[in-house]
Each structure stands twice: as C-alpha cells, then as structure tokens.
Amino acid sequence: MTSLLVIIVLVLLAVALWQLTKIFDLTQVGSNSDTSEVATDDDNNVQGYIMFAFLAFLYIFTIYGLFKWGPLVLHTPASEHGLDVDNLMNITWVLIFIVQAITQALLHYFAFKYKGKKDQKALYFADNNKLEAVWSVIPAVVLAGLILYGLYAWTNIMFVDEDEDTIVIELYAQQFNWKARYSGTDNVLGKANVRLIEGVNSLGVDMSDPYSQDDIVVTELHIPKGKKIHFKMRSQDVLHSAYFPHFRAQMNCVPGMVTEFAFTPILTTAEYRELPYMIEKVAHINDLRAKKSVELVAKGETALDPYAFDYLLLCNKICGASHYNMQMKVIVDTPEDYKKWVSEQALLVNQVKEAKASAAPAVDGAVKQDSTKVGDSTAVVKIAMK
C-alpha cells in the first residue's frame, strides 16, 4: 500500500511540474525571447560546463564506489590457481580505470575547449597517420598482452594430465539442487544415464557397471586440502553453472554432455574462518542479524540464527524460479579428516539394494492379496453359475 501511495504522489508531482511549465510558457507570450532554436554562445557555454559537471560526477561516483563497495569483493582465494585469476582481473581493472580516466577527461575537456562560438569555424583533417598509429597500436599491444596472459592462465588452470594424481568427483545439477558423486577407491566414475533414474538412484547410475560399485552420492561436498579435485559435471534438465566463488572456479553444466574443471584447495574451511578479514566480515554480518532479530522478536517472529562462514557451490545461471536457492555446502577438510569422512559414507550400490529389499515384501504382499481376491471372485462366479 505504501508503494502505491508513493507512486501516486510521484505521478501527481510530475503532472504538477508539467502544468507549471505550461504556465511559464504562457507568461512568456509577447516577450522578446529567442525562439529560433539555434544555439547561442551562452547556450554553448552552459553545455560546456554541464560536460565538466558530468565528468566530475563520473569520477566522484567512481571513487565513492571504490571506498563504499570495495570491501565487498571476494578476498583471499582458496584455490591454487585463484591467485592467477585475481592477478588477471586486477590488471584488467587497472588498465580499464587508467584508459577510462584519460579518455573521458580528454573527451570532456575538448568538448569544453572547442565549444561552439559565433563566427568560429572548425578545422577539418582528412587523416593523421601518427594519431591513428598511436590509438591503434597501443590498444592492440595491450589487448594482445592481456589475451596471451589470459590464455596462459587458462591453460594452466584447465589442463589435467591423465597421469596426474587427482580425485574424480561428479557434480550433478538439477532444478534446484546439487548432488556430488565420488568415484570411490578405483577413482573411476561408473556410467550414468538419465533413463536409469529411479528411486534412490537419482543420478541414473548404471549399477551393472563394475566401476559404479564403489560410487558414493552425497548432498554435501567434502574435498581435501592440497589435493587436486577433478570435477565432471552433468545437468539433468536445463543449463546450470557450477560456481565456486572462493575457489575462483566456474563451469557450465550442459544437458546431454559432460563438462570438466579441476582445482586444488589450499585452505581448509577452519583456516579460512580464521582469516582476519573473514572474522571481521562474520562479526559485521552477525551484528546486522542481531539488530534485525530485535525487530523480528518485537513482532513476535523468530530471531535470525548467527552466521558462520562456509564455502558454497552456487548456480550462476538463471535456471528457474528457485535459482537463487540452488546451492550446496562445501567443506575443505584436512586429508586425514577427509579419509575418515569418506569411510563413513554409504555406497550407492548398498543404498539401491536396501531400497529394493525394503520394497520387496510390500510387493509380495500386494500380489498375494490380489490373488486371494481373484480366487474369491472366481468362487462367487462358480456359485452363481450353479
């Protein structure tokens, strides 16, 4: 209701301003106002100063944004390749900022200096080889450097040697959740097909494949520190994107194909929580939550729980109505804790067998009951015939 009232007030103010301008125009009837619609020196001066004012606004807002929202960007990377990604991003931002500052300053300065003046004619140059060489060669060299550095970083990140010691994990995306399938002791994922999805086998794993006999399916991702993780990604329905913000990793999950990405975590969850910037950030968030909880409790609602940092796997593609909530908790363990956690997980093949075993008695009972009914109906028919 409040929003509607605000909209109505704004509309009425707009109508009032429009009427005031009409009244002002009527008061100017008969005056010696200039109606030629040709810009005068005064008009050009005003436009020149407006250009300078916009330039000042542009720079002031940029600097304000750096101080206001700068601390909100991702901080320390938690993966081995994260530093390369951050360096590439920072170099790009610095170059963009320098180029933007110089070009915008020159654009607005020349717009003011060479503004229109009475009886002044502009000089026209058909071409200038030196200027064209400067503004062609410098951007070409800079962009070539960025591209080469980007390709170098991309190759280092994406290349996974077949003989390299990795842990193979499948990330399975579906609206609107994630599941992870571990390749087990053989480090080879069993075959899978969406046509095989049934009951607890929600990933469609081919249980007749020998490699699937030690696969593990979970809804909370655990990975060990210092070990390269080779992710293989599938999507059940639409295009998703597996995004690990703190690990600087992202890869699309495409229906009908398997995409891959690999990275090595370098900080456990516990270690990342102890970073000074993260301690400060968590304290700030909990302070905001405490203030919000006071308001909620006053209204008779439940207070917010305290926030604790965890790595997250997010979907970075708008995949539907609940896209915002498509996430999975990621825990980076020490190698010892990871081995212990894996040993405690149930194998998918055992889960499938248990599900079939629990369903079998119910099926048998249903069959017997149906056969009894058939027998009774047969007897009734025989009596009727007699």
C-alpha positions in Angstrom: 0.0 0.0 0.0 2.8 2.4 0.9 4.5 1.8 -2.5 1.2 2.6 -4.3 0.9 5.8 -2.4 4.5 6.8 -3.3 3.8 6.1 -7.0 0.6 8.2 -6.9 2.4 11.1 -5.3 5.2 10.9 -7.9 2.7 10.9 -10.7 0.9 13.9 -9.3 4.2 15.8 -8.9 5.1 15.1 -12.5 1.7 16.4 -13.6 2.1 19.5 -11.4 5.5 20.2 -12.9 4.2 19.8 -16.4 1.4 22.2 -15.7 3.9 24.7 -14.2 6.0 24.6 -17.4 2.8 25.3 -19.5 2.0 28.3 -17.3 5.6 29.6 -17.6 5.4 29.3 -21.4 2.1 31.3 -21.4 3.8 34.1 -19.3 6.4 34.5 -22.0 4.0 35.3 -24.8 4.8 38.7 -26.2 8.3 38.9 -24.8 11.4 39.1 -26.8 12.5 35.6 -26.1 14.7 33.8 -28.7 12.6 31.1 -30.5 15.0 30.4 -33.3 16.2 27.1 -31.6 19.7 28.0 -32.8 22.4 27.6 -30.0 24.0 30.9 -28.9 27.4 31.4 -27.2 25.6 31.4 -23.8 23.9 28.0 -24.7 27.3 26.5 -25.7 29.0 27.8 -22.5 26.3 26.2 -20.4 26.6 22.9 -22.3 30.4 23.0 -21.8 30.1 23.5 -18.0 27.5 20.7 -17.9 30.0 18.4 -19.6 32.6 19.3 -16.9 29.9 18.7 -14.2 29.2 15.3 -15.6 32.9 14.4 -15.7 33.2 15.4 -12.0 30.2 13.3 -11.1 31.6 10.4 -13.0 35.0 10.5 -11.1 33.5 11.3 -7.7 31.0 8.4 -8.0 33.7 6.0 -9.1 35.9 6.9 -6.2 33.0 6.8 -3.8 32.1 3.3 -5.1 35.6 2.1 -4.6 35.5 3.1 -0.9 31.9 2.2 -0.3 31.7 -1.3 -2.0 35.3 -2.2 -2.4 35.4 -4.2 0.8 32.5 -6.4 -0.5 34.6 -8.1 -3.3 36.0 -11.6 -2.8 39.2 -11.5 -0.7 41.8 -14.3 -0.4 41.4 -17.1 -3.0 41.1 -20.6 -1.5 42.5 -22.4 -4.5 46.0 -22.8 -6.0 45.0 -21.1 -9.3 43.0 -18.4 -7.6 45.9 -16.0 -7.4 46.4 -16.2 -11.2 42.7 -15.3 -11.7 42.9 -12.4 -9.2 46.0 -11.1 -10.8 44.5 -11.2 -14.3 41.3 -9.5 -13.0 43.2 -6.8 -11.1 45.5 -6.0 -14.1 42.4 -5.7 -16.3 40.6 -3.4 -13.8 43.7 -1.1 -13.5 44.1 -0.8 -17.3 40.4 -0.1 -17.7 40.5 2.5 -15.0 43.5 4.3 -16.5 42.1 4.3 -20.0 38.7 5.4 -18.8 40.2 8.2 -16.8 42.3 9.5 -19.7 39.8 9.2 -22.5 36.9 10.6 -20.5 39.0 13.6 -19.3 40.1 14.3 -22.9 36.6 13.9 -24.3 35.0 16.4 -21.8 38.0 18.8 -22.0 37.9 19.1 -25.7 34.1 19.3 -25.7 34.5 22.4 -23.5 37.6 23.9 -25.1 36.2 23.7 -28.7 32.6 24.5 -27.9 30.7 26.5 -30.5 31.4 30.2 -30.8 30.0 32.8 -33.1 31.9 33.1 -36.4 34.3 30.3 -35.4 34.8 27.5 -37.9 36.1 24.0 -37.2 39.3 22.9 -39.0 38.9 19.5 -40.7 41.8 17.0 -41.1 41.2 14.2 -43.5 43.6 12.0 -41.6 46.6 11.9 -39.3 48.8 8.9 -39.6 50.6 9.5 -36.3 47.4 9.7 -34.2 45.9 6.7 -35.9 49.1 4.7 -35.3 49.1 5.7 -31.6 45.4 4.8 -30.9 45.6 1.6 -33.0 49.0 0.2 -31.9 48.7 0.9 -28.1 45.3 -0.8 -27.7 46.4 -3.7 -29.9 49.6 -4.3 -27.8 47.7 -4.1 -24.5 44.9 -6.4 -25.6 47.4 -8.9 -27.1 49.2 -8.9 -23.7 46.0 -9.5 -21.8 44.9 -12.2 -24.2 48.2 -14.0 -24.0 48.3 -13.8 -20.2 44.7 -15.0 -20.1 45.4 -18.0 -22.4 48.5 -18.9 -20.2 46.4 -18.7 -17.0 43.5 -20.6 -18.7 45.8 -23.4 -19.9 47.4 -23.8 -16.5 44.0 -24.0 -14.8 42.2 -26.3 -17.3 45.0 -28.7 -18.1 44.7 -32.0 -16.3 47.3 -34.6 -17.0 45.9 -38.1 -17.4 48.6 -39.5 -15.2 48.1 -36.8 -12.6 47.0 -37.9 -9.1 43.5 -36.4 -8.7 40.2 -37.2 -7.0 37.4 -37.6 -9.5 34.0 -36.2 -8.4 30.9 -35.7 -10.4 28.7 -32.7 -9.8 25.1 -33.3 -10.8 22.8 -30.3 -11.3 19.0 -30.4 -11.4 16.3 -27.8 -10.6 17.1 -26.7 -7.9 19.8 -28.7 -6.1 23.2 -30.2 -6.4 24.4 -33.7 -5.8 28.0 -35.0 -5.7 29.1 -38.5 -6.8 32.5 -39.7 -5.6 34.4 -42.2 -7.8 35.4 -44.4 -4.8 38.6 -46.4 -4.4 39.1 -47.1 -8.1 38.8 -43.3 -8.8 36.7 -44.0 -11.9 33.0 -43.0 -12.1 30.5 -45.6 -13.2 28.4 -45.0 -16.3 25.2 -43.0 -15.9 22.1 -42.2 -17.9 19.0 -40.2 -17.1 16.9 -43.1 -18.3 18.1 -45.1 -15.3 16.9 -42.6 -12.7 14.7 -44.5 -10.3 14.2 -44.2 -6.5 17.4 -43.6 -4.6 19.3 -43.8 -7.8 18.5 -40.2 -8.5 21.6 -39.7 -10.8 20.8 -42.6 -13.1 24.0 -44.5 -12.3 24.3 -47.8 -14.2 24.5 -50.3 -11.3 25.7 -53.1 -13.7 28.9 -51.2 -14.4 31.8 -52.6 -12.3 33.1 -49.0 -11.8 29.9 -47.9 -10.1 30.1 -50.5 -7.3 32.1 -48.1 -5.1 30.5 -44.8 -6.1 29.2 -42.6 -3.3 26.4 -40.0 -3.7 26.1 -37.1 -1.2 24.4 -33.7 -0.9 27.3 -32.1 1.0 30.6 -31.7 -0.8 33.8 -32.6 1.1 37.2 -32.2 -0.5 40.7 -32.5 1.0 43.2 -29.6 1.2 46.2 -29.8 -1.0 44.7 -32.5 -3.4 43.7 -31.7 -7.0 40.0 -32.3 -7.5 38.8 -33.2 -11.0 35.2 -32.3 -11.3 33.0 -33.8 -14.0 29.7 -32.1 -14.4 26.3 -33.1 -15.7 22.8 -31.5 -15.8 19.5 -33.3 -15.7 17.3 -30.7 -17.1 18.4 -27.2 -18.1 21.6 -25.2 -18.4 23.2 -24.7 -15.0 26.6 -23.3 -14.0 28.7 -24.7 -11.2 30.3 -21.7 -9.4 32.8 -21.9 -6.6 33.4 -18.2 -5.8 36.1 -18.6 -3.2 37.9 -21.1 -5.4 37.7 -18.9 -8.5 36.2 -21.7 -10.5 33.1 -21.8 -12.7 32.0 -24.2 -15.4 28.6 -24.6 -17.2 26.6 -27.8 -16.7 25.1 -28.7 -20.0 22.3 -31.3 -20.5 23.5 -34.2 -22.7 27.2 -33.7 -22.2 29.9 -33.8 -19.5 32.0 -30.7 -18.8 35.1 -30.7 -16.6 37.1 -28.4 -14.3 39.9 -29.0 -11.8 41.4 -27.1 -8.9 43.4 -27.6 -5.8 42.1 -26.2 -2.5 44.8 -24.6 -0.3 42.8 -23.5 2.8 40.5 -25.7 4.9 37.2 -24.3 6.0 38.5 -23.9 9.5 41.6 -22.0 8.3 39.5 -19.7 6.1 37.3 -18.9 9.0 40.3 -17.7 11.0 41.5 -15.2 8.3 41.4 -11.6 9.8 39.1 -10.2 7.1 36.7 -13.2 7.4 36.5 -12.8 11.2 35.7 -9.1 10.7 33.1 -9.9 8.0 31.3 -12.5 10.0 31.2 -10.2 13.1 29.7 -7.4 10.9 27.1 -9.8 9.5 26.1 -11.1 12.9 25.9 -7.5 14.2 23.4 -6.8 11.4 21.5 -10.0 12.2 21.3 -9.1 15.9 19.7 -5.8 15.1 17.3 -7.4 12.7 16.4 -10.1 15.3 15.4 -7.4 17.8 12.8 -6.1 15.2 11.6 -9.7 14.5 11.2 -10.6 18.1 9.3 -7.4 18.8 6.9 -8.5 16.1 6.6 -12.0 17.6 8.7 -13.6 14.9 11.7 -16.0 15.2 15.1 -14.4 15.6 17.8 -15.0 13.0 20.5 -17.6 13.6 24.1 -16.5 13.9 26.0 -16.7 10.7 29.1 -18.9 10.3 31.2 -18.9 7.1 31.1 -21.9 4.8 32.3 -22.4 1.2 29.4 -22.7 -1.2 28.7 -24.2 -4.6 26.2 -21.9 -6.4 24.4 -22.0 -9.7 25.5 -19.0 -11.8 22.8 -19.4 -14.5 19.2 -18.2 -14.1 17.7 -21.7 -14.2 14.2 -21.1 -12.9 12.2 -19.7 -10.0 14.3 -21.2 -7.2 17.7 -20.5 -8.9 18.7 -18.1 -6.1 18.5 -21.0 -3.6 20.4 -23.6 -5.6 23.5 -24.1 -3.5 25.5 -26.8 -1.8 27.7 -26.6 1.2 31.4 -27.2 0.5 33.7 -28.3 3.3 37.5 -28.4 2.8 39.0 -31.0 5.2 42.5 -32.0 6.2 43.5 -35.1 4.3 43.0 -37.2 7.5 39.5 -35.8 8.2 38.6 -36.3 4.5 39.6 -40.0 4.6 37.6 -40.5 7.8 34.5 -38.8 6.3 34.7 -40.9 3.1 34.9 -44.1 5.1 31.7 -43.3 6.9 29.6 -42.7 3.7 27.3 -45.4 2.4 27.9 -46.8 -1.1 25.2 -46.1 -3.7 25.0 -49.8 -4.6 24.2 -50.7 -1.0 21.6 -48.0 -0.8 19.9 -49.3 -4.0 19.9 -52.9 -2.6 18.4 -51.8 0.7 15.7 -49.8 -1.1 14.8 -52.8 -3.3 14.9 -55.1 -0.2 12.5 -52.9 1.7 10.2 -52.6 -1.2 10.1 -56.4 -2.0 7.9 -57.5 1.0 5.3 -54.9 0.2 5.2 -56.0 -3.4 4.8 -59.7 -2.5 2.0 -58.9 0.0 0.2 -57.0 -2.7 0.5 -59.8 -5.1 -0.9 -62.4 -2.6 -3.8 -60.1 -1.7 -4.7 -59.6 -5.3 -4.5 -63.4 -6.0 -6.9 -64.0 -3.0 -9.3 -61.5 -4.4 -9.2 -63.2 -7.7 -9.8 -66.6 -6.1 -12.8 -65.3 -4.1 -14.3 -63.7 -7.2 -13.8 -67.0 -9.1 -15.6 -68.9 -6.3 -18.5 -66.4 -6.4 -18.8 -66.8 -10.2 -18.9 -70.6 -9.9 -21.7 -70.4 -7.2 -23.6 -68.0 -9.4 -23.3 -70.4 -12.4 -24.6 -73.3 -10.3 
